[in-house]
Amino acid sequence: MKPDRTPMQRRPRLPPKPRTVERKVEQDPVEVFCRIRPAEIPGQEECIAEVDSRTVKLTPPNSSFAYRNGSAKEQLYKFERVFGPSSSQKELFSRVAMPLVSDLVNGRNGLLFAYGVTGSGKTYTMQGTPQDGGIIRRTLDVLFNSIQDYQASRFTFRPDGMNGFDAQSEVEAQNDRRKAAATPRLRPMAGGRTTRGRKDPPGSQDSSQRIPDTSRINSVDEDNVYSVFISYIEIYNNYLYDLLEELPETGPSRGLQTKIIREDAQHNMYVHACTEVEVKSPEDGLEVLYRGLKRRKIASTRLNCESSRSHSIFTIRLLQAPLDAQGEDVVTDKSAIVVSQLSLVDLAGSERNLRTKAAGDRIKEAGNINNSLMNLRICIEILRENQETGGNKKVPYRDSKLTHYFKNFFDGDGKVRMVVCVNPRSDDYDETLTVMKFAELASEVQIQRSQPARRDLGLPPGRRRANQLFKEVRKKLEDEVEGAGVEALEVDLAPIYSLAPDWPVLTSSTPGGLEEVISRLKAHLRKRLQSRERLEKNFWGTVAAMRSGIAEMEKENLVMKKELTSMRALYSDAMGRVRSLENLLHNAESANESLQRKLEDQAFLRDECEAVKEERDMAKVQSQIEKQRMKAKLRTKLEQEKMKLKSTLNTELHHQKSKIYQSQVKALKQALFSDKQTVPTAPLQPSTTSSSDTDLTAIPDKTPIKASTSDPKLNMTPASHRTPAVVNLRHRRSRSQGSDVWIDHRPTQGEVLPTAGGGAQVVLRDVEILHQRDPLHHQSTPNRKRSSTEGTPLQDRGVWGSQKRPRV
Ligand SMILES: Nc1ncnc2c1ncn2[C@@H]1O[C@H](COP(=O)(O)OP(=O)(O)OP(=O)(O)O)[C@@H](O)[C@H]1O
């Protein structure tokens, strides 16, 4: 059976490429503002004065270092704007931060630092009080005032964990909301590290005293939806902490974990795994701020009872995505989302340990604070130098967390502003001078500004409003006309034409009389005529555009038709090829199948052969074992037979010998008793000795044989009393046992016998020669030497053999 084939997919027509707005590179200087805080003690000696709205004058006091080393002179410093001691929070916000909020709403990034000596009013400027909010509070107010009516529902946007966001449909967002409501809340307020003894930030308990900022940004795109996400980070001793990190409700608190900076796909720096809280109102935002503030590291120093010991970064990220063509749902295409951010940074104050009388942790903190501020200064300096000289010196952003995190801003990804806070008291002069120099330096740095990359999706403007109007009308119809069948009505976003407002109601009693009526009617009519002309023009313009559009479409249609015909031809061609390929495939598959079968058969045969071979090998081994066993058995049997034969022979030999011995003894006795003078010529006795391998037993008769009673040398002892002579070629003589008679040995070769092992055995005969003296003739010469020819051999004494065996 042929496999099912997926029908050829029709290529959908590609949507027209989105027209992206050209990115225009602009340059902005780092805008530096100065804020002089009011004197702490009225009438105190001051070293700084506001000359005009852009200039301050620094006068070295007598106590200053510069005064003492003779370099003291009055100096003027220029700023974008100087805010004197009497300037309000609102004033500062409107001039400094409002443009950044506007940029934020328009999709641009912004960074605002508060920089200055400890106790100079940075935190005050950034946060302010509930009654007189600082930059953060007012930013939240203005932002929500501006986007309030266009907010996306919660969970429409979700952080993707890599510094980006995903947009989801209303149904998905609803599901997430339900899940979030069912999830038990973690411990957001408690912080393991710094909350002990920390009092609640002002306004966190009682929001009734809060005076919100009522300003708003008017350039909000009504056809977008917006969402606000907040993160709050602290850089303490050059470590990053997430002040909004949620800690487990139960169990021991492990405190805040240090975070790391990462780079996203667009090379933007971000804090990895940092909490971003979605907020829907300024109150939500403030709650998040308070939550972070409770964890922020502060301490009481000699110069500030609530001195910030860390740099804090409050970041607002605004997400905007367009509504679809119906003005109803958000476009969930990730690339249509525009993310802009505004980071509000309250830097820790630079300070000298000598003045603050710091000790222990405070010294370490101060060291880290000063180091990171110094690195910020170095980076700014190198940036300026590069810009001035056109050089490319490496900017050491990575040397501190602060500059590393804001690298993108300095590299040209948003506007950078700085508020330099100064305390006019003369004690601060030396440090204020350093701050002023840094401010001057920073204001000379130019930062490239990029435009937000918005995608033009070609959607009609005003669709949200139209959708709202449509819904209102439909509701009205539903309420007023029964059975109007409005459910099926769909919003039509075609433009609504109108000649002018309704005719004015004019009567003859109108003040001014008939002339006035006529002139007003004329004016209205003129307006209508103008409108008509405009509409007509518009209409004909539209008609012309439509016609040219239709003509274009016709052309396109023709081209498409041609393309379709050629595509059809290509398609049928391709189908033909597909069919032939299918045939080939089918053939190949059947060939493959038969080969497979053959292969299986062969494999089966091979297995069988292997089994047979195995059996044979087994049998062979078995027979070999059997053979060896038989061999061993036969050898044993042979040995047994040999032994048996030997013992039989021995017995027989013994029997024969005793017989001979008996008869000889008998004959000898007879001879002795019959004739005492007769010397026996026959051998006196049979040899009772034997070679060691014949193992002949001794003759049991132990009666000594006496050749002559008078000559003891003639006395003969039975062979059994002698040790069997060893056939040893080295010993040619041996002494006869029990007598003083020497016997000579002469080995001679005997027979060659076949051995049981298949070899041959040479039998050597040992001839013993006994020399005797005639006792009658030799009595006078007892010491005469024996000659080799004397005497006769008594008998063969034994055999010595060698055996050759073939190797197995
Ligand atoms: N412009 C101002 N108007 C009124 N009070 C101010 C102003 N600036 C600062 N203060 C007050 O001065 C005190 C110290 O200010 P603040 O804590 O803001 O200083 P800081 O620069 O943040 O110090 P540190 O660097 O040590 O944190 C606070 O009590 C604050 O209310």
The ligand as an SDF file (V2000), in Angstrom:
LIG
                    3D

 31 33  0  0  0  0  0  0  0  0999 V2000
   15.8970   70.2350   48.5210 N   0  0  0  0  0  0  0  0  0  0  0  0
   15.6640   69.8320   49.7820 C   0  0  0  0  0  0  0  0  0  0  0  0
   14.6660   70.3790   50.4700 N   0  0  0  0  0  0  0  0  0  0  0  0
   14.4120   69.9970   51.7300 C   0  0  0  0  0  0  0  0  0  0  0  0
   15.1160   69.0290   52.3960 N   0  0  0  0  0  0  0  0  0  0  0  0
   16.1150   68.4470   51.7670 C   0  0  0  0  0  0  0  0  0  0  0  0
   16.4510   68.8120   50.4350 C   0  0  0  0  0  0  0  0  0  0  0  0
   17.4980   68.0700   50.0520 N   0  0  0  0  0  0  0  0  0  0  0  0
   17.7790   67.2580   51.1110 C   0  0  0  0  0  0  0  0  0  0  0  0
   16.9710   67.4710   52.1330 N   0  0  0  0  0  0  0  0  0  0  0  0
   17.0180   66.7630   53.4160 C   0  0  0  0  0  0  0  0  0  0  0  0
   18.3700   66.4750   53.7130 O   0  0  0  0  0  0  0  0  0  0  0  0
   18.5070   65.2210   54.3280 C   0  0  0  0  0  0  0  0  0  0  0  0
   19.5280   64.3860   53.5930 C   0  0  0  0  0  0  0  0  0  0  0  0
   19.1220   64.2470   52.2880 O   0  0  0  0  0  0  0  0  0  0  0  0
   19.2350   62.9430   51.4810 P   0  0  0  0  0  0  0  0  0  0  0  0
   19.0430   61.7550   52.3370 O   0  0  0  0  0  0  0  0  0  0  0  0
   18.3650   63.0550   50.2940 O   0  0  0  0  0  0  0  0  0  0  0  0
   20.7490   63.0080   51.0890 O   0  0  0  0  0  0  0  0  0  0  0  0
   21.5590   62.0260   50.1500 P   0  0  0  0  0  0  0  0  0  0  0  0
   22.3120   62.8410   49.1940 O   0  0  0  0  0  0  0  0  0  0  0  0
   20.6630   61.0150   49.5900 O   0  0  0  0  0  0  0  0  0  0  0  0
   22.5490   61.3880   51.1650 O   0  0  0  0  0  0  0  0  0  0  0  0
   23.2780   59.9800   51.0810 P   0  0  0  0  0  0  0  0  0  0  0  0
   24.1690   60.0330   49.9040 O   0  0  0  0  0  0  0  0  0  0  0  0
   24.0530   59.8940   52.3380 O   0  0  0  0  0  0  0  0  0  0  0  0
   22.2200   58.9870   50.9840 O   0  0  0  0  0  0  0  0  0  0  0  0
   17.1460   64.5930   54.3350 C   0  0  0  0  0  0  0  0  0  0  0  0
   16.5800   64.6970   55.6020 O   0  0  0  0  0  0  0  0  0  0  0  0
   16.3750   65.4140   53.3510 C   0  0  0  0  0  0  0  0  0  0  0  0
   14.9950   65.5140   53.7180 O   0  0  0  0  0  0  0  0  0  0  0  0
  1  2  1  0
  2  3  1  0
  2  7  2  0
  3  4  2  0
  4  5  1  0
  5  6  2  0
  6  7  1  0
  6 10  1  0
  7  8  1  0
  8  9  2  0
  9 10  1  0
 10 11  1  0
 11 12  1  0
 11 30  1  0
 12 13  1  0
 13 14  1  0
 13 28  1  0
 14 15  1  0
 15 16  1  0
 16 17  2  0
 16 18  1  0
 16 19  1  0
 19 20  1  0
 20 21  2  0
 20 22  1  0
 20 23  1  0
 23 24  1  0
 24 25  2  0
 24 26  1  0
 24 27  1  0
 28 29  1  0
 28 30  1  0
 30 31  1  0
M  END
$$$$
